[in-house]
């Protein structure tokens, strides 16, 4: 084998190894972070294929094109595994409820702007599950995941999702910062998550409805769409069965009155646990209250899917100009 061919072979091999060790570790780590072993296994398989000597020593000089093809295949395998790992980081295998609890929405303001390729600002307003308590990285909070999903779907629009979650708060505290955290940002959509802390603490919620109605009215006055998110279905909440039921109904009734959408998180997560038979530790951390990376990922993508569906309905002319009553997302 002449020295020139040896040098070429060395370059091909180095390229394959570099592709694996530069690109793949982040992909593997990310996939393992959210518990997707299959992505990590695919990445590891590609790494093994690329690192093993792509040049068989018993081949003759005349087989150089075939050897180059082997090196290229190793690079392709590494890239393919990286893509698979990346898919796991952006989509998780979760299902939405069917029937009456199926997620639907009507967001005419946001839909019009996204269809026109205009900039869109979304405020995620709420407490610790908006802030992202329980995630292993800030990138895995639901607002960040939602932003990435919408940016992939609508690359012509500049999409900004602002996280205004503050752990431990409930409606009275949120109302105190509604102007500075939400109104002053002039958002196109406000996703308001509420109710969980009141249920868990057993708070008196007699004044909650009036406060939320007032808050929704102020948001609507600036022309923004609104989505309300009810409590999560987790042990700490379901232990307060009556309080949880009252809060879910309260939020639904407000949405009906104010003609805004509701994302039925309580029902979505109940579906995971009772219908799909997923143990709580599949989507909840050890405190029995906050979601883990998988839970936030599934929640975010179902929410994003409903926003995308609303945009498509408006574009097709099949969405109502004004909601006659609340619709679950």
N, C-alpha and C positions, 0 to 999 in steps of 0.2 A: 504494500500500500504506500503510495508516494506521500511526501510530506504535505503537499498542497491539499490532498484529499483528507489527510488526517486533521489538518487545521480546520477544514470545513466541517468535518464531523464533530470536532470539538465545539465549534460555534453553535451547531444545531443542538447538540446535547445541552450546552450551557443555556441556550434560549429556552429549551423545554423546562429545565430545572428552575430558571429564573422566573418563568411564568408561574410555576407552581408555588414557589416560596415567596413571591411578592404578592400575587393575587389571592392565592387560596387561603392563607391563614386567617385573614379577616372574614372571609366567607364562611369558613369552617367555624370560627369562634362565634360569629353571629348566629349561625344555624343552631349551634349547640346551646346558645344563650336562651333561645325560646323552645328548647327541647325537641328540635326536629332532627332526630338521629339519622333519618334517611338522607338528608342533605349532607350531613357530615360524612356519612359513609360514601356517598357519591364523590365528594371531594377527595376523600382519602384514597378511593380507588383510582381517581385520576392522578393523584400525586404518586402513587405506587407505579402507575404505568409510565409516567413521565420520568421519574427518577431512575427506574431501571434502565440499563444501558440500551438505548434505542438502536445501536449498531451491533449486529451479530458479528463476532470476530471471525467466523468461518466463511464470510461473504467475500467475494472477489471485488477488485476495484471496479469492474464493470457493473456492479450492482449499486453504485452510488445513488442514482435517482430513486431506487426503492428505499434506500436508507433515509434519504431526505423525506420521502413520503411518510416513513415511520415517525420521524421527528415531528412532522407537521400534524400527524394524527394525535401524537401525545399532547401537542399544544392545543389542538381542538378539544381533546378530552378535558384538559384542564379548564379551558374557557367554558365548556358546556357545564361542568360541575359547578363552576363559579356562578353561572347563570341560574342553575337549579337552587343553589344556596341562597342567591339573591331573591328568587321568587318566594322562598320560604320566609324571608325577612319581610316581604311586603304583603303576602297573602298567606293566611293560615286556613286549614281545612275545617271550616265551621259552617253550620247551616242556620238559616233563619226559620222562625216558626211559619207554619202555613195557616191558611184559613183566616179567621177574624184577626189574629194577632200578626199577620204578615205586615211587613214594614212598607208603608207608602208615605208619600209626602206631597205637599204642594208649596213650592218655594218660588213664586213667580219672579221676585226681584233678582234673586241670585241666578236663577235660570236664564233670565234675559241677558244678564251681564256675561255669564259664561258662554252663552251661545254667540255673543257678539265679540268674544275674545277680550273683554275689558277686565281691568284689575278688580279683584274681589278681596274684601277684608272680612274675616270671620272671627268672632270673639267666642272662645270657649269659657263660659262663666260658671263657676261652681266651687266645690270644696276639694277634698283631698283626691277623689277619683278623677277630677279634672286636672289637678296639679300633677298627679301621676304617682302617688304613693304606692309602693309595691313593685314598681318597675325596676329593672336592673340597669337601666340607662335612660337618660332624658329623651333619647331618640325614640323610645318605646312608649311614651305617653300617648294617649289617644289623640290629642290635638296634633302632635307631630306626625303620627301615622296617617291621620286624616289629610293633613296638608300634602304629604307625599303622594297619597292615592289620587287626590284631586289634581295635583300638578302633572302626574303621568297622564291622566285622562284629558286634561285641558291645557296642553302645553302653550297655547297662544295667550292664555290669561296669566297675569301675575297674581298668584294666590298667596295671601298672607293669613295664617291662622295664629291668633294671639291667645296665649294661655293666661287666663285670669282666674285660675283656681287657687284658693287659699284653704289649706287644711283646717278642718274643725268648724268651719263656718256654716251657718244656716241663713235662711231668708232675711231675718232682721239685720245681720251683719252685712250681707250682700247688698241690701238696699242702701246701706250707708255709703257704699263705694260704687253704686251703680253709675253715677255721673262720671266719675274719673276713670273707672275701670272699663266702662262700656260706652256710654253715650258720647263722651268726648272723642272717642276713636272713630266715630261715624261709620260703624260697620254696616255691611250688607246683610249679614246673617249673625244672629246671636243664638248660640246653643247653650241653654241654661239648665244645668244639672242641679237638682235640689232634693231635699226631703229625707235623705238617708240619716243624717246626724240627728234630726228631730225624732225619727223613729227609734233609733238605737238608744237615745237618751231619755225617751219618754216625755219629750217636751210638750207643753201646752201649745197646740197648733190652731187655737181658735181664731187668731188674727192672721194666720198665714195666707189664707185665700185672698184677703183684701190687699195684702202687701204684694203678692205675686201679680194680681190683676193690675195693680198700679204700675209695677215694674214693666209688665208686658206692654201696657199702654204707652209708657214713655219710650220704649224701644220702637214700637210701631210708629210713633210720631215722627221719627227720623227716617221713616221709609224702609226700615230693615225687616227682613223675615225673621221669624222666631221659631225655635224648636225647644220644647221642654223635654227634659230627660228625668224619668222617675227613678226611685231607688233601685239598687242592685239586689238580685236574689241571691243572698248569701246567708250563712248561719246566723250571723249577728243581727240580721234584719228579720229573717223568718222566725227567729225566737220571739219577736214582737209581732205576732200574727195580726192582731186586730189593728195595731198602729200602722203596720205596713199596708194593710188593705185600705185603711182610711186615707193614707197619703197617696197611694196610687189612684184612688177615686178622686181625691181632691185635685190632683194635677190634671187628670182627664177632664174634670168638670170645668176647670179654668180654661183649658185649651178649647173646649166647646164654646164657652162664653166669648172668648177673645178671638176665636177662629184662627188658631195657630196649630202647628203640628206637634205631635208627641212621639218621641222615640220610646217604645215600651221596653225599657231595659229590664224591668222586673220580669216580664213575660218572656223576653228573649233568653234570659239566664235561667229561668225556670225550665224552659224548653231544653236547654243544654243538660240540666241535671235530671229532670224527671222523664223526659221523652227520649233523649239521646243516651241517658244513663251514664253521663260523665260524672265521676266523683268530684266533690267540691274542690279537692286539691289539684284538679286539672286546671282550674281557672281562678282559684282563690289562694292567697298566701295564708300563712299559718295563723294570722290573727282572726281569720274567719269573717273578715269584713272587706278587705281591699283585693282587687283583682291582681293577678300576676301578668307576666308579659303576654301569655297566650290569651288571657281574658281581655286585656286591653286591645290586643291586635284584632280579635274577632269582633269586639264591640265597635272599634274604629272602622273596620272594613264594611260591616253591615250598615253603619251610619253613612259612610261614604257612598255605598251602593245606592242607598235611597236618595241621596242628593243627586247622584248621577242620573238615576231613573227620572227624577223630577225634571231635570234639565232636558232629557230626551223627550219627555211628554210635552213640555212647553214648545220645544222645537217642532214636534210633530203636530202641534195644535190640538192635542188631546187632553190637556190639563185645564181645569176650570180657572177662569180669571180671578175668581174670589172663592174662598172655601166657604161652603154653606154651613159647615160645622167642623169640629176638629177631626183630624184623620190621624190614625196611628202611623208613625213612620216605620 
